[in-house]
Amino acid sequence: MNQRFTWPDEQLIKAAQDGDVTSLTAVVMESQPHVRRFAVSLCSSPQDAEDAAQEALIILYRKIGTLRATGALASWMFRIVRNECLRQVRLLVSQGNEATAGREVAAEPSAEDAVLHRLEAERIAAAVSALPRDQRQVLIMRDVQGLPGRTVAHSLGLSSAAMKSRLHRARAALRHSLAVADPSLGQAAGQARDQAVGQPVGGV
C-alpha cells in the first residue's frame, strides 16, 4: 500500500515562521516527499531531481520567513524546484555551447553577440524544460550531453528503435516550441536548436 503524505498544516508553518526550530524541522520533513515528487516530474534525471529537491529543502529551511501566505507552501516549493531544474538545463546548454565554440575557429565575439548567444541559450533551455519528462530525458542525454545512442537507450531501458523514435519526437516538439515562440525563425529554428545544444554529428 502506498503511503499518503500531506503538506504541513498552516499552524505548523506559522510556528516555523515564528522561529520555532522543532516546527521548522517538521515542516521540512513533511514537505520532503512532495518536493521530491515535483523534482522527479520536472528534472531530466534522477540525480538532477535529487539535487533540485535538496536545494529546495535548504531554501525552505533558510527562507520560510519570506513565505507570505502559509497556504502557499506547495506552490512556492513547486516554483523553487522548477527553477532549479531549469537552471540545471541552462547549465547543460551553456556547457554544450562552450564545447561547440571551442571546436570552431572564429573571431572574438562582440559583447552584443555574447548577449544574443546567452539569450538564445536561455530560450532553448526554457523550451527543453517544458518538454514532457520522457522527451526531455532523451534529448538532454543525446543532444546536450552528447552520449552515444546505444548508451542513452540502455540507460532509459529502451530499444535502439524506441530511443530514436522518442528522440525524433522530442526534437520535433522542441523545434515547434522554438518556432511558435519566434515565428520569424521558421525552418531555421531546428538549426538554431542543433547548434545551441551541440547536437552530435551523424544523426541519432
C-alpha positions, 0 to 999 in steps of 0.5 A, spaced: 500 500 500 502 506 498 503 511 503 499 518 503 503 524 505 500 531 506 503 538 506 504 541 513 498 544 516 498 552 516 499 552 524 505 548 523 508 553 518 506 559 522 510 556 528 516 555 523 515 562 521 515 564 528 522 561 529 520 555 532 526 550 530 522 543 532 516 546 527 521 548 522 524 541 522 517 538 521 515 542 516 521 540 512 520 533 513 513 533 511 514 537 505 520 532 503 516 527 499 512 532 495 518 536 493 521 530 491 515 528 487 515 535 483 523 534 482 522 527 479 516 530 474 520 536 472 528 534 472 531 530 466 534 525 471 534 522 477 540 525 480 538 532 477 531 531 481 535 529 487 539 535 487 533 540 485 529 537 491 535 538 496 536 545 494 529 546 495 529 543 502 535 548 504 531 554 501 525 552 505 529 551 511 533 558 510 527 562 507 520 560 510 520 567 513 519 570 506 513 565 505 507 570 505 501 566 505 502 559 509 497 556 504 502 557 499 507 552 501 506 547 495 506 552 490 512 556 492 516 549 493 513 547 486 516 554 483 523 553 487 524 546 484 522 548 477 527 553 477 532 549 479 531 544 474 531 549 469 537 552 471 540 545 471 538 545 463 541 552 462 547 549 465 547 543 460 546 548 454 551 553 456 556 547 457 554 544 450 555 551 447 562 552 450 564 545 447 561 547 440 565 554 440 571 551 442 571 546 436 570 552 431 575 557 429 572 564 429 573 571 431 572 574 438 565 575 439 562 582 440 559 583 447 552 584 443 553 577 440 555 574 447 548 577 449 544 574 443 548 567 444 546 567 452 539 569 450 538 564 445 541 559 450 536 561 455 530 560 450 532 553 448 533 551 455 526 554 457 523 550 451 527 543 453 524 544 460 517 544 458 518 538 454 514 532 457 519 528 462 520 522 457 522 527 451 526 531 455 530 525 458 532 523 451 534 529 448 538 532 454 542 525 454 543 525 446 543 532 444 546 536 450 550 531 453 552 528 447 552 520 449 552 515 444 545 512 442 546 505 444 548 508 451 542 513 452 537 507 450 540 502 455 540 507 460 532 509 459 531 501 458 529 502 451 530 499 444 535 502 439 528 503 435 524 506 441 530 511 443 530 514 436 523 514 435 522 518 442 528 522 440 525 524 433 519 526 437 522 530 442 526 534 437 520 535 433 516 538 439 522 542 441 523 545 434 515 547 434 516 550 441 522 554 438 518 556 432 511 558 435 515 562 440 519 566 434 515 565 428 520 569 424 525 563 425 521 558 421 525 552 418 531 555 421 529 554 428 531 546 428 538 549 426 538 554 431 536 548 436 542 543 433 547 548 434 545 551 441 545 544 444 551 541 440 547 536 437 552 530 435 554 529 428 551 523 424 544 523 426 541 519 432 
